[in-house]
Amino acid sequence: MDGSKGDRAVPKMKTHRGAAKRLRVTGTGKLVRGHAFHSHFTGKKTSKRKRHLRKDAVLHETNARVAKRLLGL
């Protein structure tokens, strides 16, 4: 059918826009996130700590299942 009244297809899932802005998918299908605590109060943090917070982190697999559903994967 072409979307007329008699069509009973399940509607498409919408991507959770908040999750889409915070997560991205790697080539192997893992989800990558940024670190928290890097935006302010950085004067008291060591250079090593701030340098490590700049890098992305792989989302843990216990959270990845829910996050993938939010992203529509």
C-alpha positions as CSV (number, residue, x, y, z in Angstrom):
1,M,0.0,0.0,0.0
2,D,1.1,3.6,-0.4
3,G,0.3,5.0,3.0
4,S,-3.4,5.2,2.6
5,K,-6.0,4.7,5.4
6,G,-5.9,0.9,5.2
7,D,-2.2,0.7,5.8
8,R,-1.4,-0.9,9.2
9,A,2.4,-0.8,9.2
10,V,4.2,-0.2,12.4
11,P,5.4,3.4,12.5
12,K,9.2,4.1,12.3
13,M,11.1,4.6,15.4
14,K,12.4,8.1,15.9
15,T,16.0,8.6,16.9
16,H,16.5,9.9,20.4
17,R,18.1,13.3,19.5
18,G,19.8,13.7,22.8
19,A,21.6,10.3,22.4
20,A,22.4,11.0,18.8
21,K,24.3,14.2,19.8
22,R,26.3,12.5,22.5
23,L,27.1,9.1,21.0
24,R,28.6,7.9,17.7
25,V,29.1,4.5,16.2
26,T,32.5,3.1,15.3
27,G,33.2,0.9,12.2
28,T,32.9,-2.2,14.3
29,G,29.6,-1.2,15.8
30,K,30.8,0.0,19.2
31,L,29.4,3.2,20.7
32,V,31.8,6.0,21.6
33,R,31.1,8.8,24.2
34,G,32.9,11.8,25.5
35,H,34.1,12.2,29.0
36,A,32.3,14.3,31.6
37,F,33.9,16.8,34.0
38,H,36.0,18.6,31.3
39,S,34.1,21.8,30.7
40,H,34.8,23.9,33.8
41,F,36.7,23.9,37.1
42,T,39.7,22.8,35.1
43,G,42.2,24.9,37.1
44,K,42.3,22.4,40.0
45,K,42.6,19.3,37.7
46,T,46.0,18.0,36.7
47,S,47.2,18.3,33.1
48,K,47.3,14.5,32.8
49,R,43.6,14.3,34.0
50,K,42.5,17.0,31.5
51,R,44.4,15.3,28.7
52,H,42.8,12.0,29.3
53,L,39.3,13.6,29.6
54,R,39.7,15.0,26.0
55,K,39.8,11.5,24.5
56,D,36.6,9.5,23.8
57,A,35.7,6.4,25.7
58,V,33.9,3.3,24.5
59,L,30.4,2.9,26.0
60,H,30.2,-0.1,28.3
61,E,28.3,-3.0,27.0
62,T,25.7,-2.9,29.8
63,N,24.7,0.6,28.6
64,A,25.2,0.0,24.9
65,R,22.2,-2.2,24.4
66,V,19.8,0.5,25.7
67,A,21.7,3.2,23.8
68,K,21.5,1.3,20.5
69,R,17.8,1.1,20.9
70,L,17.6,4.9,21.5
71,L,19.7,5.4,18.3
72,G,17.5,3.1,16.3
73,L,20.3,0.5,15.6
